[in-house]
Amino acid sequence: MKKPTVVIGFLGTQLDAGQGTGRWEKWRPTVSLAQHDDMVVSRMELLYTLKHKALAEVVRADIATVSPETQVNLVPVDLEDPWDFGEVYTRLYDWARAYSFDTEREQYWAHITTGTHVAQICMFLLAESRVVPGVLAQTSPPKRQRAGNPGEIALIDLDLSRYDAIARRFDAEQRDAVAFLKSGIATRNARFNALIDEIERVAVRSRAPILLVGPTGAGKSFLARRMFELKQARHQMTGPFVEVNCATLRGDGAASTLFGHKKGAFTGAAGERAGLLRTAHQGALFLDEIGELGLDEQAMLLKAIEEKRFFPVGADKEVESDFQLIAGTNRDLRSDVAGGRFREDLFARINLWTYDLPGLAKRPEDIEPNIDHLLAIHASESHRVVRFNAEARAAYLRFAQSGEALWCGNFRDLSASVTRLATLADGGRIPVALVEAEIARLRWLWNRESPVKRGNGAAEVDLDALLGDERAAALDLFDRLQLEAVVHVCRESRSLSDAGRQLFQASRAQRSVVNDADRLRKYLAKHGLEWSRIAAGRLRYPPR
């Protein structure tokens, strides 16, 4: 059974007006709603301003003449200025909230043909937000006006999910945005694809800080720039993309680089400097390796994020900058917070949207499409198309997707490898012999970089000095070899978290809660060792 129709609309002070019998010769939108033979309006909530009460009474009487079945309730709306958006919306919102809508028994139309433009917009917004739970009704006069012709009614349902064409358009737009973030690479890793899907939604809907976590070379900087370009294409940002690696900022220069300084603020400050935060106004600021910032700079950054203003070095007057922060790190900032190396309040502020980008070794199924992507880039830059022989491609993929391929530098390693192959390929073809030579090169590279002790070529670890003669003598050979390898990893790592990620790179993927640093800390404590003591000796070894 069809539900009774209830129309909510404003009295048209011009369109609904008319005196004497001549008013029946013109088209009046509110009256026309009740003149359709194939449709009966059960009830009409007719909103009017106090000074137009007489006209409202006339319209109600006329509707009773053409449609006795229609009940017209006159609803006075006390408006001082019907063109004031805030006032009109507030009055309509309050009325709608107090109204007893019964969607189980009635259907509602919000009439948007009458009223000021402001009233029409407010009615649209209330229907869109479902405060008025119905569809929009737009009436129009007949092409040839004559007495009694009610014209047309168009119903507009703002539930876009009902419109397949619009839904397909939105889906296509989202797919295009996701492909843009992935640089058009058809990635196959389910976890990575789900991560990028969410990043796309956050990128276009939020200006809150975003934290990208992952090993060096996992693509944090690239993804940050693509997010900025996506927002820029949607006209959500007009400022620039500003990028800095916080590991390069040291001492007084760190605050000056980020926040700027006043002339004469310190020795050598011959002029005023704007700083990167002000440069990024109305744009995006990407702070890579944010964990390397000093505590003072962290405090200044927190104020700048929360209040959009800060003090340049040496200044006594604040400046403003409205930017979106995208931060990157290869460290476990949770451990840094626990160790007092990173401010807890800043971490809480940038941890709203945190995404852990997996390294290349954890995305073996994505290696093949990335190889094709890199070869396409090489072709566009060198104007020379290079392809693998079938056997060579199979051999390279077999190695690249195996556990033997460490991809320590992630996509940087892969990019360098493909570049070498493409450059050395004669006649535009990469043969098996070239692939075998490249695999040997990668094995040699990762053998040198591998933190695990490999015979006489690895640096010695003096456990006697670390543990003391008595504790070291009590170790079985098995435990000694294992501990030596762990200490070697620690000394070549920049942090406890970095060492933990390398040591537990396989088992960490099976855990629901990942805390590599804590696992490593407990292992060392079992042997009476602390990270700080081991790290003190790491400068003897070349940095990773």
C-alpha positions, 0 to 999 in steps of 0.5 A, a space after each residue: 500500500 502506498 504511503 500518504 504523502 506529506 509536503 514540507 515547503 515555504 509559502 511563495 510570497 510572489 509565486 503563490 500570491 494573487 487576488 480575486 478570481 484572476 489568481 486561478 488563471 496563473 500557476 501557483 507552485 504550492 497550490 499546484 501540488 494539490 491539483 494533480 489528479 494522479 497524486 494526492 497530498 495527504 498533508 502539507 506543512 506550509 511554512 510562512 513568515 508572520 507578515 504573510 499570514 493573510 496570504 497563507 490563509 488564502 492559499 490554504 483555502 484554495 487548496 481546500 477548494 481543489 483538494 479537500 483531502 489535503 490537510 494544510 497546517 500553517 507553520 509560522 516561522 519567525 524570521 527577521 531576515 529571510 536572506 540570513 543563512 544562519 538564521 534561516 537554517 537554525 529555525 528550520 533545523 529546530 523545527 525539523 528536530 521537533 517534528 514527529 516524522 513517521 517514515 514507517 507510515 508516511 513519505 515526505 517531500 521537501 518542496 524547494 521551488 518556493 521561498 528565498 534562495 537561502 531557504 531553498 538551500 537550507 531545505 536541500 541541506 536538511 534533506 541531504 543530511 536526513 534531518 528531513 527524511 525525504 526527497 526533494 520536490 521541484 515543481 514547474 509550470 506547464 509549457 502552455 499555461 491555462 487554468 487548472 493545469 498543475 504543471 510538472 513535479 520532479 522528485 530528487 532522491 539525495 541518496 546517491 546509492 540509488 543512482 547506479 550511474 553516479 555510484 559508478 562514477 564515484 567508484 571510477 574516480 576512487 579507482 583512478 585516485 588509488 591507481 595514481 597513489 600507486 603510480 599506475 603500478 598494478 600491485 598484487 599484494 592484498 595488504 598493500 592494496 587495502 592500505 592504499 585504499 584507505 590512504 586514498 580516502 584519508 588523503 582526500 577527506 582529511 587534513 590531519 597529520 599522517 604518519 608513514 612507517 617503514 624501512 628505508 626505501 619502502 616509498 614513504 617520500 614518494 607516497 607523500 608526494 603523490 598524496 599531495 598531488 592528489 589533493 592538489 588535483 582536487 583543489 584542496 591545496 594551493 601551497 607547495 610540497 615541502 620535504 626535508 629529512 630530519 636526519 640532516 638537521 643538527 643543532 641550532 640549524 634544525 630550528 632555523 631550517 624548520 621555523 625560520 629565524 629573525 635577523 641577528 637571532 644567532 651568530 651568522 644570522 645576517 638576514 631573516 629566514 622564513 623556514 620550511 613551515 612557513 614555506 609550506 603554508 596552504 600545502 604539505 610538509 613532509 618530515 622524513 625521519 621525524 624521529 631524528 628531531 630533537 626534543 626542543 624542535 618536537 615541542 615547537 612542532 607540536 605547537 605549530 600543528 595544533 595552533 597553526 602558529 609558532 615563534 621563529 628563532 629569536 623572534 618575540 612575535 608569532 607567525 602563522 602557517 596552515 599546512 598538512 603534516 605528513 611524517 615518515 620514520 623507519 623507527 618504532 616511535 612507541 619505543 622512542 616515547 618509552 625511552 624518552 627520545 620522542 615526546 608522547 604528546 607529539 606522537 599522540 598528535 601525529 598518530 591519528 593516521 599511521 600506515 606501516 608500509 611493508 618492505 619489498 621482501 614482504 611483497 614478493 608478488 609486487 616485484 614483477 609489476 614493479 620491474 615492468 614499471 621500472 623498464 617503462 620508466 627507463 624506456 621513456 628516459 633513454 628512448 630505448 625499449 629493453 625487455 627480458 628474454 623469457 628464460 632470463 625473466 623467469 630466472 630473475 623473478 625466481 631469485 627476486 621472489 625467493 627468501 635469498 633476496 633480502 632487498 635491504 634497500 627495498 625499491 632503491 635496490 630493485 631500481 638500481 638492479 633493473 637500471 643496471 640490467 637495462 643499461 648493459 642489455 645489448 640489442 634491447 634484450 636482457 639475456 640469462 647471462 646478464 641476469 646471472 651476473 646481476 644476481 651474483 652482484 646482489 648476493 655480494 652486495 647483501 652478503 656485505 650488508 648482512 648483519 649476520 656473522 659470515 666467517 672471517 670476513 665479519 667484524 669480530 664481537 668480543 663477548 668476553 669484554 661485553 659479558 665478562 670472562 665468567 659469564 662468557 665461559 658459561 655459554 654453550 657454543 650454540 648460544 655464543 654464536 647466536 649472541 655474537 650475531 645478535 650483537 653484530 646486528 645491534 652494532 650495525 643498526 641505528 636503533 634498538 627498533 631497527 635491530 629488532 626489525 631485522 632480527 625478527 623479520 619473519 616471525 614479526 609478520 605472524 604476530 598480532 602485536 608487534 614489538 620487536 624492540 621489546 623482544 630484543 631488549 628481553 633477549 639481551 637482558 637474559 645475557 645481562 646486556 643493555 642496548 646502550 652498552 652495545 650501541 656504544 661500540 657500533 661506531 667502529 663499523 661502517 653505517 648501514 
